[in-house]
Amino acid sequence: MKKVVFLGDFNVDIILDELETMPVADREVRCRSFDLAMGSSACIAACVYSCLGGSSWFCGLAGEDYFGDFLLDGLRAKGVRADDVVRDPRVRTGVTINLVKGSTRSQVTYPGAMAAFGIAHVGDKVFRGLHHLHVSGVFQADAMLPDLSRIIERARAVGATVSLDCQWDQTERWQRLDEWIGQVDWFFANSDEACSMTGRVDPESALAALASRTGCPVVKIGALGALAFLGGATVAVPAPAVRVVDTVGAGDNFDAGFLFARLEKGLDNLESIRFANGVAARSCMFRGGTGACSTAGQIEAFLVEKR
């Protein structure tokens, strides 16, 4: 199996589900369920890739605290190599509070160690035997932003391919984005992110704008599936319909599914998107981004069932 390193954001998710109402100032609101789960885009993608059957490694920063222990135990339980996770007692592990009511979800994040994660925490061993580097959640990693291009260049220097899912930039300035996306083989964004970073009003035109800046952009459009720019044209790839339990981490499941299909199954971009749609759709049938624990065989059977 090929060594695939997932690098980037690292936090726990605290999920407050079935809120009676969304929060309002100076008023207590109740919810009907509560979960503590592994969070962050890079972490979820690493776990999903491993469950599918790939060789998954993780590089990130955590505090010497309970949440850091929780995340490391979770990575190892999913078969992810956590040798490249740095622990630092001077920082606290990141936390995201997910407030969920029906299909509406609001998030509040304490970046903590994520903001401090930088090139100094990316050791030489990350690049030894590296086949692919997936970078995610970079706008939570303030210390990483000036040096991400150097990390990508180093991966490419050892012959690795690179993918990027930068996630949401709360400033919506998308600084340094053009430095990165011209260097990567695959670029993932959801429809809101794609529209914001390109200034376009719909995902189709956002995809076209991204295609002029990066090799293979893929725009995730939720329950509808994904859009890709293949062979000089926009291609819409529908997702299987499922009864949704939780959409947390569906986009990260998609990324892992796509990479597994390309790197381990040897599928082309179009077939890899179909496989990724299956991984993302099945993840929505379970609670939490790593709740499905889908194997490649389960996804293949699932796609046949939904055909």
KEKE-3310 file (N, C-alpha, C; in steps of 0.2 Angstrom, whole numbers, plus 5000, padded with zeros to 4 digits):
npx = (5004:5002:5010:5001:5000:4991:4988:4986:4972:4967:4956:4944:4926:4912:4896:4881:4865:4849:4843:4831:4828:4838:4853:4850:4854:4857:4848:4844:4845:4839:4846:4843:4852:4870:4887:4904:4916:4929:4936:4939:4944:4956:4959:4947:4947:4959:4956:4945:4951:4960:4951:4945:4955:4967:4985:4987:4993:4996:4999:5001:4997:4995:4988:4995:4984:4967:4959:4968:4973:4962:4960:4972:4971:4959:4964:4973:4965:4958:4967:4976:4993:5001:5013:5018:5012:5013:5015:5012:5014:5012:5001:4983:4973:4963:4945:4929:4913:4898:4882:4867:4852:4839:4842:4850:4866:4877:4894:4906:4923:4937:4953:4966:4979:4979:4981:4994:5001:5014:5027:5038:5034:5033:5041:5056:5054:5041:5041:5048:5047:5035:5020:5008:5002:4990:4982:4973:4961:4968:4966:4964:4976:4986:5000:5005:5002:5011:5021:5016:5017:5031:5030:5022:5030:5041:5035:5032:5045:5050:5043:5030:5012:5000:4986:4973:4962:4956:4946:4935:4938:4936:4938:4936:4945:4954:4968:4984:4980:4981:4995:4995:4986:4990:5000:4995:4988:4975:4961:4950:4934:4919:4903:4899:4912:4919:4912:4914:4928:4930:4922:4910:4893:4887:4890:4894:4899:4909:4917:4922:4930:4939:4945:4954:4964:4969:4974:4965:4950:4938:4921:4911:4894:4885:4870:4867:4879:4894:4904:4915:4929:4932:4941:4940:4927:4912:4907:4894:4892:4881:4875:4872:4855:4851:4844:4847:4856:4866:4877:4889:4906:4905:4910:4924:4924:4922:4933:4943:4938:4939:4953:4957:4951:4958:4972:4974:4964:4966:4958:4951:4948:4934:4928:4933:4927:4914:4915:4919:4908:4899:4906:4904:4890:4886:4892:4884:4873:4876:4881:4892:4909:4917:4909:4904:4914:4917:4922:4931:4925:4912:4908:4908:4898:4887:4886:4882:4870:4863:4862)
npy = (4994:5012:5025:5037:5053:5063:5080:5093:5102:5098:5093:5090:5086:5093:5089:5095:5091:5091:5103:5113:5126:5137:5145:5160:5176:5178:5168:5152:5137:5121:5104:5088:5078:5073:5072:5067:5068:5063:5076:5088:5091:5085:5075:5067:5063:5056:5045:5039:5035:5025:5016:5012:5005:5009:5015:5025:5040:5052:5070:5082:5094:5093:5096:5092:5085:5080:5080:5079:5066:5059:5061:5055:5042:5038:5039:5029:5018:5017:5013:5022:5029:5038:5043:5055:5065:5079:5083:5096:5104:5117:5122:5120:5107:5109:5113:5111:5116:5110:5115:5109:5109:5101:5102:5112:5119:5126:5132:5134:5137:5134:5137:5134:5122:5120:5133:5135:5126:5123:5124:5120:5109:5099:5085:5078:5064:5063:5064:5053:5040:5044:5044:5051:5067:5074:5089:5099:5110:5122:5136:5137:5135:5146:5148:5140:5146:5155:5146:5135:5132:5129:5116:5109:5110:5102:5089:5087:5086:5074:5066:5064:5065:5078:5084:5096:5103:5116:5121:5132:5149:5161:5174:5176:5181:5173:5172:5169:5158:5156:5154:5140:5132:5130:5121:5109:5092:5088:5097:5101:5108:5114:5120:5132:5137:5137:5147:5158:5159:5162:5172:5170:5166:5154:5136:5130:5140:5144:5133:5133:5144:5140:5130:5136:5139:5128:5111:5099:5103:5099:5101:5100:5097:5094:5084:5083:5078:5080:5091:5092:5097:5090:5084:5097:5101:5104:5092:5084:5074:5063:5060:5045:5043:5044:5041:5053:5054:5062:5075:5079:5079:5074:5079:5077:5063:5061:5067:5057:5046:5048:5049:5037:5029:5034:5032:5019:5010:5013:5020:5031:5050:5053:5040:5039:5050:5045:5034:5041:5049:5039:5035:5047:5048:5036:5039:5049:5042:5038:5043:5057:5060:5049:5039:5029:5021:5014:5001:4997:4987:4987:5000:4997:4987:4995:5005:4997:4993:5005:5008)
npz = (5000:4997:5005:5013:5018:5029:5033:5044:5051:5068:5079:5092:5090:5098:5099:5099:5098:5090:5094:5103:5099:5089:5096:5106:5112:5129:5134:5139:5130:5126:5121:5114:5112:5114:5109:5109:5098:5086:5077:5064:5048:5041:5050:5051:5037:5037:5045:5038:5026:5030:5035:5024:5018:5016:5018:5030:5037:5049:5052:5063:5077:5094:5111:5127:5134:5139:5128:5117:5120:5118:5104:5098:5103:5096:5082:5082:5084:5073:5064:5059:5057:5069:5072:5068:5075:5085:5102:5113:5128:5130:5123:5120:5114:5100:5098:5092:5093:5088:5084:5081:5073:5066:5048:5050:5054:5065:5069:5082:5084:5094:5090:5096:5097:5084:5078:5081:5074:5063:5050:5058:5065:5056:5052:5045:5043:5039:5025:5020:5010:5005:4996:4993:4998:5008:5011:5023:5030:5032:5035:5048:5053:5058:5059:5049:5037:5030:5026:5019:5005:5004:5010:5002:4990:4995:4996:4983:4978:4982:4974:4976:4975:4977:4986:4990:5002:5008:5016:5025:5025:5037:5035:5022:5013:5007:5007:5000:4992:4979:4978:4982:4975:4962:4963:4966:4963:4965:4969:4981:4986:4994:4988:4993:4998:4986:4978:4986:4986:4972:4969:4962:4958:4958:4959:4947:4938:4947:4948:4934:4935:4944:4937:4929:4936:4943:4942:4943:4949:4961:4965:4978:4980:4990:4994:4981:4975:4966:4956:4943:4933:4918:4905:4898:4901:4911:4922:4930:4944:4951:4968:4978:4984:5001:5018:5028:5043:5049:5043:5046:5043:5030:5018:5020:5021:5007:5001:5006:5000:4987:4985:4989:4979:4968:4971:4977:4971:4958:4949:4936:4936:4935:4939:4951:4958:4958:4966:4978:4980:4985:4997:5004:5004:5011:5024:5029:5034:5047:5063:5066:5059:5057:5060:5051:5046:5034:5023:5008:5001:5007:5002:4988:4987:4992:4982:4971:4976:4976:4963)
capx = (5000:5005:5010:4997:5000:4985:4992:4982:4969:4966:4952:4938:4920:4907:4890:4874:4860:4842:4842:4824:4829:4845:4854:4849:4857:4854:4843:4846:4842:4841:4846:4841:4858:4876:4892:4911:4919:4934:4934:4944:4944:4962:4959:4942:4949:4964:4953:4941:4955:4962:4945:4944:4960:4974:4990:4986:4997:4993:5004:4997:4999:4990:4991:4996:4978:4963:4956:4974:4973:4956:4961:4977:4968:4955:4967:4976:4959:4956:4973:4980:4999:5001:5020:5020:5008:5018:5012:5015:5010:5010:4995:4978:4970:4957:4938:4923:4906:4893:4875:4863:4844:4837:4847:4854:4871:4882:4900:4911:4929:4943:4959:4971:4985:4979:4983:5001:5004:5018:5032:5043:5031:5033:5048:5059:5051:5035:5042:5051:5043:5029:5017:5004:5001:4983:4982:4967:4960:4974:4965:4964:4983:4989:5007:5006:5000:5017:5026:5013:5020:5037:5029:5020:5036:5045:5032:5033:5052:5051:5039:5023:5006:4997:4979:4971:4955:4958:4941:4932:4941:4931:4939:4934:4950:4958:4975:4989:4977:4984:5001:4995:4982:4994:5005:4992:4986:4968:4959:4943:4930:4912:4900:4900:4919:4921:4909:4917:4935:4931:4917:4905:4887:4884:4895:4896:4904:4915:4921:4925:4935:4945:4949:4959:4969:4972:4973:4959:4946:4931:4917:4906:4887:4880:4866:4867:4885:4900:4905:4922:4931:4936:4941:4938:4920:4910:4904:4890:4891:4876:4877:4866:4851:4851:4841:4852:4856:4871:4881:4896:4912:4903:4915:4930:4923:4922:4940:4946:4935:4942:4960:4958:4950:4964:4979:4974:4960:4969:4952:4952:4945:4927:4926:4935:4921:4908:4916:4919:4901:4897:4908:4901:4883:4885:4894:4878:4869:4879:4883:4899:4912:4920:4904:4902:4919:4916:4927:4930:4920:4905:4906:4906:4891:4882:4885:4878:4863:4860:4862)
capy = (5000:5018:5029:5044:5058:5068:5085:5099:5103:5092:5095:5086:5089:5092:5089:5096:5089:5091:5109:5115:5132:5139:5149:5167:5180:5178:5163:5145:5132:5114:5100:5081:5073:5076:5068:5069:5064:5065:5081:5091:5088:5081:5069:5063:5060:5050:5039:5036:5032:5019:5011:5009:4999:5012:5016:5032:5043:5059:5075:5088:5096:5093:5098:5087:5086:5074:5080:5076:5059:5056:5060:5050:5035:5037:5038:5022:5013:5017:5010:5028:5030:5044:5045:5062:5070:5082:5085:5102:5106:5125:5123:5116:5104:5112:5111:5114:5115:5109:5116:5106:5109:5099:5102:5118:5118:5131:5129:5138:5133:5136:5134:5131:5120:5121:5139:5135:5121:5126:5120:5117:5103:5094:5083:5075:5058:5064:5064:5047:5035:5047:5043:5057:5072:5078:5095:5101:5115:5127:5143:5136:5134:5152:5148:5136:5149:5157:5140:5129:5131:5125:5109:5106:5109:5097:5083:5086:5085:5067:5062:5063:5069:5082:5087:5101:5105:5121:5122:5139:5155:5165:5181:5176:5184:5167:5174:5164:5152:5156:5150:5133:5128:5129:5116:5103:5088:5088:5103:5100:5113:5114:5125:5139:5139:5138:5153:5163:5160:5164:5178:5168:5165:5147:5132:5128:5145:5144:5127:5135:5149:5136:5126:5141:5141:5122:5105:5095:5105:5096:5105:5096:5100:5091:5078:5082:5075:5084:5094:5092:5099:5085:5085:5103:5102:5103:5085:5083:5067:5063:5055:5041:5046:5040:5044:5057:5055:5067:5076:5081:5076:5070:5081:5074:5056:5062:5067:5051:5041:5050:5048:5029:5026:5035:5029:5012:5006:5015:5023:5038:5055:5052:5035:5041:5054:5041:5031:5046:5051:5033:5035:5053:5047:5031:5042:5053:5037:5037:5049:5058:5060:5043:5034:5024:5016:5010:4997:4998:4982:4990:5005:4994:4984:5000:5008:4992:4993:5011:5009)
capz = (5000:4997:5011:5012:5024:5030:5037:5045:5057:5073:5085:5094:5089:5103:5095:5103:5092:5091:5098:5103:5095:5088:5102:5106:5117:5136:5135:5139:5125:5127:5116:5116:5112:5115:5107:5109:5092:5082:5072:5059:5041:5040:5055:5048:5031:5038:5048:5033:5021:5033:5036:5017:5017:5014:5023:5032:5042:5051:5055:5066:5083:5100:5118:5132:5138:5138:5121:5113:5121:5114:5097:5097:5104:5090:5076:5082:5084:5066:5060:5057:5060:5072:5074:5066:5079:5090:5108:5116:5134:5130:5119:5121:5108:5097:5100:5088:5095:5083:5086:5076:5073:5059:5044:5051:5059:5067:5072:5085:5085:5098:5086:5101:5094:5076:5075:5082:5070:5058:5047:5062:5067:5050:5052:5039:5042:5035:5018:5019:5007:5004:4990:4992:5004:5008:5016:5024:5036:5033:5037:5055:5055:5056:5059:5043:5030:5026:5024:5016:4998:5005:5012:4996:4986:4997:4994:4976:4977:4983:4969:4979:4972:4983:4986:4995:5004:5012:5021:5025:5027:5040:5033:5015:5009:5004:5006:4998:4989:4972:4979:4983:4970:4956:4964:4968:4958:4965:4973:4984:4989:4993:4984:4997:4998:4979:4976:4990:4984:4965:4968:4958:4962:4957:4959:4940:4936:4952:4945:4928:4937:4948:4932:4925:4941:4946:4937:4943:4954:4962:4969:4982:4981:4995:4992:4973:4972:4965:4950:4941:4926:4915:4897:4896:4901:4917:4923:4936:4946:4956:4973:4979:4989:5007:5023:5032:5050:5051:5038:5049:5040:5023:5013:5022:5018:5000:5000:5007:4995:4980:4985:4989:4973:4963:4973:4978:4966:4951:4945:4934:4940:4935:4943:4958:4961:4959:4972:4983:4982:4989:5003:5008:5006:5017:5030:5031:5037:5053:5067:5066:5053:5057:5062:5046:5046:5028:5020:5001:4999:5008:4997:4981:4987:4992:4975:4967:4978:4974:4956)
cpx = (5004:5005:5007:4997:4994:4988:4987:4979:4967:4962:4947:4932:4915:4900:4884:4869:4853:4840:4834:4824:4837:4847:4853:4852:4853:4848:4846:4842:4844:4842:4845:4847:4865:4881:4899:4914:4925:4932:4940:4944:4950:4961:4953:4944:4954:4961:4949:4945:4958:4957:4944:4949:4966:4978:4990:4990:4995:4999:5000:5000:4993:4993:4992:4990:4973:4960:4962:4974:4968:4957:4966:4974:4963:4958:4970:4971:4957:4961:4977:4987:4999:5008:5021:5016:5013:5013:5016:5011:5009:5004:4989:4975:4964:4950:4934:4917:4901:4886:4871:4855:4842:4843:4852:4860:4876:4888:4903:4917:4934:4949:4964:4977:4985:4982:4991:5005:5007:5023:5037:5040:5031:5040:5050:5056:5044:5036:5046:5046:5036:5026:5012:5003:4994:4984:4975:4966:4965:4972:4963:4971:4987:4996:5009:5006:5006:5021:5022:5016:5027:5036:5026:5026:5040:5042:5033:5040:5054:5047:5032:5018:5003:4990:4978:4964:4956:4953:4939:4937:4937:4932:4937:4939:4954:4965:4980:4986:4980:4991:5001:4991:4985:4999:5002:4989:4978:4966:4951:4940:4923:4909:4901:4907:4921:4918:4912:4924:4936:4926:4912:4899:4884:4890:4898:4901:4910:4920:4925:4931:4941:4949:4954:4965:4973:4970:4967:4954:4940:4927:4911:4899:4882:4877:4866:4874:4891:4900:4913:4923:4935:4935:4939:4931:4918:4906:4900:4890:4887:4878:4871:4862:4850:4846:4847:4851:4861:4876:4888:4901:4911:4908:4922:4930:4924:4930:4944:4944:4939:4949:4961:4957:4955:4970:4979:4970:4963:4963:4954:4948:4938:4925:4927:4930:4915:4909:4916:4912:4897:4899:4905:4894:4882:4887:4888:4873:4870:4881:4890:4903:4916:4916:4903:4907:4919:4922:4926:4925:4913:4903:4904:4899:4886:4881:4881:4871:4859:4859:4855)
cpy = (5006:5022:5036:5047:5063:5074:5091:5100:5097:5095:5090:5090:5088:5094:5090:5096:5090:5097:5111:5122:5133:5144:5156:5170:5179:5174:5156:5141:5125:5110:5093:5076:5077:5070:5071:5065:5067:5070:5083:5087:5083:5074:5064:5059:5054:5044:5035:5032:5025:5014:5008:5004:5002:5013:5023:5034:5050:5063:5081:5089:5096:5095:5092:5087:5080:5074:5077:5069:5056:5055:5055:5043:5033:5036:5031:5017:5012:5015:5016:5028:5037:5046:5052:5067:5073:5084:5091:5104:5113:5127:5119:5114:5108:5109:5114:5111:5115:5110:5114:5106:5107:5099:5108:5117:5124:5129:5135:5134:5137:5133:5130:5129:5120:5127:5139:5130:5124:5121:5117:5110:5097:5091:5079:5068:5058:5062:5057:5042:5038:5046:5049:5061:5075:5083:5098:5106:5120:5134:5143:5136:5141:5152:5144:5140:5151:5152:5134:5127:5127:5118:5106:5105:5103:5090:5082:5084:5077:5063:5061:5067:5073:5084:5092:5102:5110:5123:5130:5143:5160:5172:5182:5180:5179:5169:5168:5158:5151:5153:5143:5129:5126:5123:5109:5099:5088:5094:5102:5106:5112:5120:5132:5142:5141:5145:5159:5165:5163:5171:5176:5166:5158:5142:5130:5134:5146:5139:5129:5140:5145:5132:5130:5142:5134:5116:5102:5098:5101:5100:5101:5100:5096:5085:5077:5079:5079:5086:5094:5094:5094:5085:5091:5105:5101:5096:5085:5076:5066:5058:5051:5044:5041:5044:5047:5057:5061:5068:5079:5076:5072:5073:5078:5067:5056:5062:5061:5046:5042:5048:5040:5026:5028:5032:5022:5007:5008:5018:5030:5043:5054:5046:5036:5045:5050:5037:5035:5048:5045:5033:5041:5051:5042:5034:5046:5048:5036:5044:5050:5057:5053:5037:5028:5018:5011:5007:4998:4993:4984:4995:5002:4991:4990:5004:5004:4992:4999:5013:5010)
cpz = (5000:5003:5009:5018:5024:5035:5038:5051:5061:5079:5086:5092:5095:5099:5099:5097:5095:5096:5097:5098:5094:5094:5101:5112:5124:5137:5134:5134:5126:5121:5118:5115:5112:5113:5108:5103:5090:5077:5068:5053:5040:5044:5052:5042:5032:5040:5042:5028:5024:5034:5029:5015:5015:5019:5024:5038:5043:5054:5057:5073:5088:5106:5122:5137:5136:5131:5116:5114:5117:5107:5095:5097:5098:5084:5076:5082:5077:5061:5057:5061:5063:5075:5073:5070:5084:5096:5111:5122:5134:5126:5121:5114:5106:5098:5095:5091:5089:5086:5080:5077:5066:5054:5044:5056:5059:5070:5076:5086:5089:5094:5091:5097:5087:5074:5076:5077:5064:5055:5052:5065:5062:5049:5046:5038:5039:5028:5016:5016:5005:4997:4988:4999:5003:5013:5017:5030:5037:5036:5045:5058:5053:5055:5052:5037:5027:5023:5020:5009:4999:5007:5006:4991:4988:4996:4987:4974:4978:4979:4971:4975:4978:4981:4992:4996:5009:5017:5021:5028:5030:5038:5026:5011:5005:5002:5004:4994:4982:4972:4979:4977:4964:4957:4966:4962:4958:4971:4975:4987:4989:4990:4987:4996:4991:4976:4980:4987:4976:4964:4963:4962:4962:4957:4952:4938:4941:4950:4939:4930:4940:4943:4929:4930:4944:4941:4937:4949:4954:4967:4972:4983:4985:4993:4984:4971:4972:4957:4949:4934:4923:4908:4894:4897:4909:4917:4930:4938:4952:4962:4975:4985:4995:5013:5028:5039:5052:5045:5040:5046:5033:5018:5014:5020:5011:4998:5000:5002:4989:4980:4985:4982:4968:4965:4974:4973:4959:4946:4942:4938:4941:4940:4950:4962:4962:4966:4978:4985:4986:4996:5007:5009:5011:5023:5033:5035:5044:5057:5067:5060:5052:5059:5057:5046:5040:5025:5012:4999:5001:5004:4990:4981:4988:4986:4970:4969:4976:4967:4953)
residu = (MET:LYS:LYS:VAL:VAL:PHE:LEU:GLY:ASP:PHE:ASN:VAL:ASP:ILE:ILE:LEU:ASP:GLU:LEU:GLU:THR:MET:PRO:VAL:ALA:ASP:ARG:GLU:VAL:ARG:CYS:ARG:SER:PHE:ASP:LEU:ALA:MET:GLY:SER:SER:ALA:CYS:ILE:ALA:ALA:CYS:VAL:TYR:SER:CYS:LEU:GLY:GLY:SER:SER:TRP:PHE:CYS:GLY:LEU:ALA:GLY:GLU:ASP:TYR:PHE:GLY:ASP:PHE:LEU:LEU:ASP:GLY:LEU:ARG:ALA:LYS:GLY:VAL:ARG:ALA:ASP:ASP:VAL:VAL:ARG:ASP:PRO:ARG:VAL:ARG:THR:GLY:VAL:THR:ILE:ASN:LEU:VAL:LYS:GLY:SER:THR:ARG:SER:GLN:VAL:THR:TYR:PRO:GLY:ALA:MET:ALA:ALA:PHE:GLY:ILE:ALA:HIS:VAL:GLY:ASP:LYS:VAL:PHE:ARG:GLY:LEU:HIS:HIS:LEU:HIS:VAL:SER:GLY:VAL:PHE:GLN:ALA:ASP:ALA:MET:LEU:PRO:ASP:LEU:SER:ARG:ILE:ILE:GLU:ARG:ALA:ARG:ALA:VAL:GLY:ALA:THR:VAL:SER:LEU:ASP:CYS:GLN:TRP:ASP:GLN:THR:GLU:ARG:TRP:GLN:ARG:LEU:ASP:GLU:TRP:ILE:GLY:GLN:VAL:ASP:TRP:PHE:PHE:ALA:ASN:SER:ASP:GLU:ALA:CYS:SER:MET:THR:GLY:ARG:VAL:ASP:PRO:GLU:SER:ALA:LEU:ALA:ALA:LEU:ALA:SER:ARG:THR:GLY:CYS:PRO:VAL:VAL:LYS:ILE:GLY:ALA:LEU:GLY:ALA:LEU:ALA:PHE:LEU:GLY:GLY:ALA:THR:VAL:ALA:VAL:PRO:ALA:PRO:ALA:VAL:ARG:VAL:VAL:ASP:THR:VAL:GLY:ALA:GLY:ASP:ASN:PHE:ASP:ALA:GLY:PHE:LEU:PHE:ALA:ARG:LEU:GLU:LYS:GLY:LEU:ASP:ASN:LEU:GLU:SER:ILE:ARG:PHE:ALA:ASN:GLY:VAL:ALA:ALA:ARG:SER:CYS:MET:PHE:ARG:GLY:GLY:THR:GLY:ALA:CYS:SER:THR:ALA:GLY:GLN:ILE:GLU:ALA:PHE:LEU:VAL:GLU:LYS:ARG)
# end
